[in-house]
Amino acid sequence: MIDTLDAPWMHRDDIAALVAALGHDNVRYVGGAVRDTLLGLPVKDIDMATVLHPQAVIERLTAAGIRGVPTGIEHGTVTAVLPGGPVEITTLRHDVSTDGRRATVAFAQDWREDAARRDFTINALYADPLTGEIFDWFGGREDLESRRVRFIGDARQRIREDHLRILRYFRFQARFGGSAADDEAESACAELAATLKGLSRERVGMETMNLLGLPDPAPTVQRMAELGVLAVILPEADPESLTALVAAETAQGRAPDPIRRLAALLPAQPALAEQVAARFRLSTAQKKRLSLAAAREGAPGNARTLAYRLGRESALDRLLIAGADTATLNGWDIPQLPLKGGQIVARGTAAGPDVARILQEVKDAWIEEGFPDEVRVEALLDAILAARPA
């Protein structure tokens, strides 16, 4: 088992300057950066824990010429803005009170106490910034090696502190867990699933979309359905449809897409899709895309025609949900009709509604023929004009 942490990101000059500014005895790396380094995964975000209070952190950063932003000052978090990317620095804490939605915290000095308030053992790993020594009070390294996602201490207590941890458990299970899930964690999530109703829709939506964006969330979503968790947050969902979509994406080399996967989970009902989009606080663009995917009826038809009419993303949504081939869209740029209304007027048609009708007829024929070139479009226009009554 690895006892010390070492990775290229730990040797960055700006990280070294940050550690020097705060004092290496005062800080440790924590959470995802430690976990992902141990797993050999790319590290996207670097977090530090510190015994220093937030104001002291800001003062030390300022003295060292490092910009510090109080991004979560009420919870003890200051973000150091570094050339290589931001680093969040959070003062050690312990919970004073929790209600399942938010916590009142007090600053602390005990590293283990800070670790004990975290959610999962694999997220409660700390590392010394100079020696790389790993501090693991709850068996996080063993759980990483066995691909086990386990709550720290009593699972039910952890969930009562923050109900969102139910969804976080399933997201971490989908990302890091093995085939054998933790029985205690699953039992606690099933028992307390109804507590998710008390959370803000935005938090639930964000966590659900993060889960759906993982490489293969289908088995986990299926398990959520079996445990009664999915029915609380998305009662309309059909997990088998997600399984089929993920298989189609994988077979065709398409990247995971949470909006598409949400669409697959839902029945083909645009009004319902709009309700879910509102429930999850999705953006206007996401809502439109979800609604377009829900308007699917029968076979999706020609891939390029679909992409021209709906846009590439929405075409891929419908095609992949239907299990249809998307290869003809690879490297294909959606074209523009090489014809303008002025060209029709130049042929003798008076400006007005007739021009728009003729233009639409040409466009329909152009799409039907697979988007031919300008020469063919001219011929189509000639034929349409010749067929019109004198």
JOUR-V326719 format. One record per backbone hydrogen bond with DSSP energy under -0.5 kcal/mol. CO is the residue of the C=O (numbers start at 0). NH is the residue of the N-H. If there is no record, write none. Layout:
co=CO nh=NH
co=CO nh=NH
This chain:
co=2 nh=133
co=6 nh=9
co=7 nh=10
co=8 nh=11
co=11 nh=15
co=12 nh=16
co=13 nh=17
co=14 nh=18
co=15 nh=19
co=16 nh=20
co=17 nh=21
co=18 nh=22
co=22 nh=25
co=22 nh=26
co=23 nh=26
co=25 nh=50
co=26 nh=128
co=27 nh=48
co=28 nh=126
co=29 nh=32
co=29 nh=46
co=30 nh=33
co=30 nh=34
co=31 nh=35
co=32 nh=36
co=33 nh=37
co=34 nh=38
co=35 nh=39
co=35 nh=40
co=36 nh=39
co=41 nh=43
co=44 nh=46
co=45 nh=87
co=46 nh=29
co=47 nh=89
co=48 nh=27
co=49 nh=91
co=52 nh=55
co=52 nh=56
co=53 nh=57
co=54 nh=58
co=55 nh=59
co=56 nh=60
co=57 nh=61
co=58 nh=62
co=59 nh=63
co=60 nh=65
co=61 nh=64
co=66 nh=80
co=68 nh=70
co=68 nh=78
co=69 nh=72
co=71 nh=74
co=71 nh=76
co=72 nh=75
co=75 nh=90
co=76 nh=71
co=77 nh=79
co=77 nh=88
co=78 nh=68
co=78 nh=80
co=79 nh=81
co=79 nh=86
co=80 nh=66
co=81 nh=84
co=85 nh=45
co=86 nh=79
co=87 nh=47
co=87 nh=89
co=88 nh=77
co=89 nh=49
co=91 nh=107
co=93 nh=105
co=96 nh=103
co=99 nh=162
co=101 nh=98
co=102 nh=104
co=103 nh=95
co=103 nh=96
co=105 nh=93
co=108 nh=110
co=109 nh=113
co=110 nh=114
co=111 nh=115
co=112 nh=116
co=113 nh=116
co=114 nh=117
co=118 nh=151
co=119 nh=122
co=120 nh=123
co=123 nh=136
co=124 nh=30
co=125 nh=134
co=126 nh=28
co=127 nh=131
co=131 nh=4
co=132 nh=127
co=133 nh=135
co=134 nh=125
co=138 nh=142
co=139 nh=143
co=140 nh=144
co=141 nh=145
co=142 nh=147
co=143 nh=146
co=146 nh=177
co=147 nh=149
co=149 nh=120
co=152 nh=154
co=153 nh=157
co=154 nh=158
co=155 nh=159
co=156 nh=160
co=157 nh=161
co=160 nh=99
co=161 nh=164
co=162 nh=165
co=163 nh=166
co=163 nh=167
co=164 nh=168
co=165 nh=169
co=166 nh=170
co=167 nh=171
co=168 nh=172
co=169 nh=173
co=170 nh=174
co=171 nh=175
co=171 nh=176
co=172 nh=176
co=178 nh=180
co=180 nh=182
co=181 nh=185
co=182 nh=186
co=183 nh=187
co=184 nh=188
co=185 nh=189
co=186 nh=190
co=187 nh=191
co=189 nh=192
co=191 nh=194
co=192 nh=195
co=193 nh=196
co=194 nh=197
co=195 nh=198
co=199 nh=203
co=200 nh=204
co=201 nh=205
co=202 nh=206
co=203 nh=207
co=204 nh=208
co=205 nh=209
co=206 nh=210
co=207 nh=211
co=208 nh=212
co=210 nh=213
co=213 nh=216
co=216 nh=220
co=217 nh=221
co=218 nh=222
co=219 nh=223
co=220 nh=224
co=221 nh=225
co=222 nh=226
co=223 nh=228
co=223 nh=229
co=224 nh=227
co=228 nh=231
co=228 nh=232
co=229 nh=233
co=233 nh=236
co=237 nh=240
co=237 nh=241
co=238 nh=242
co=239 nh=243
co=240 nh=244
co=241 nh=245
co=242 nh=246
co=243 nh=247
co=244 nh=248
co=245 nh=249
co=246 nh=250
co=247 nh=251
co=248 nh=253
co=249 nh=252
co=256 nh=260
co=257 nh=261
co=258 nh=262
co=259 nh=263
co=260 nh=264
co=261 nh=265
co=264 nh=237
co=266 nh=268
co=268 nh=272
co=269 nh=273
co=270 nh=274
co=271 nh=275
co=272 nh=276
co=273 nh=277
co=274 nh=278
co=275 nh=279
co=276 nh=281
co=277 nh=280
co=282 nh=286
co=283 nh=287
co=284 nh=288
co=285 nh=289
co=286 nh=290
co=287 nh=291
co=288 nh=292
co=289 nh=293
co=290 nh=294
co=291 nh=294
co=292 nh=295
co=301 nh=305
co=302 nh=306
co=303 nh=307
co=304 nh=308
co=305 nh=309
co=306 nh=310
co=310 nh=314
co=311 nh=315
co=312 nh=316
co=313 nh=317
co=314 nh=318
co=315 nh=319
co=316 nh=320
co=317 nh=321
co=318 nh=323
co=319 nh=322
co=325 nh=328
co=326 nh=329
co=328 nh=331
co=330 nh=332
co=336 nh=338
co=339 nh=342
co=339 nh=343
co=340 nh=343
co=340 nh=344
co=341 nh=345
co=342 nh=346
co=343 nh=346
co=343 nh=348
co=344 nh=347
co=351 nh=354
co=351 nh=355
co=352 nh=356
co=353 nh=357
co=354 nh=358
co=355 nh=359
co=356 nh=360
co=357 nh=361
co=358 nh=362
co=359 nh=363
co=360 nh=364
co=361 nh=365
co=362 nh=366
co=363 nh=367
co=364 nh=368
co=365 nh=370
co=366 nh=369
co=372 nh=376
co=373 nh=377
co=374 nh=378
co=375 nh=379
co=376 nh=380
co=377 nh=381
co=378 nh=382
co=379 nh=383
co=380 nh=384
co=381 nh=385
co=382 nh=386
co=383 nh=387
co=384 nh=387
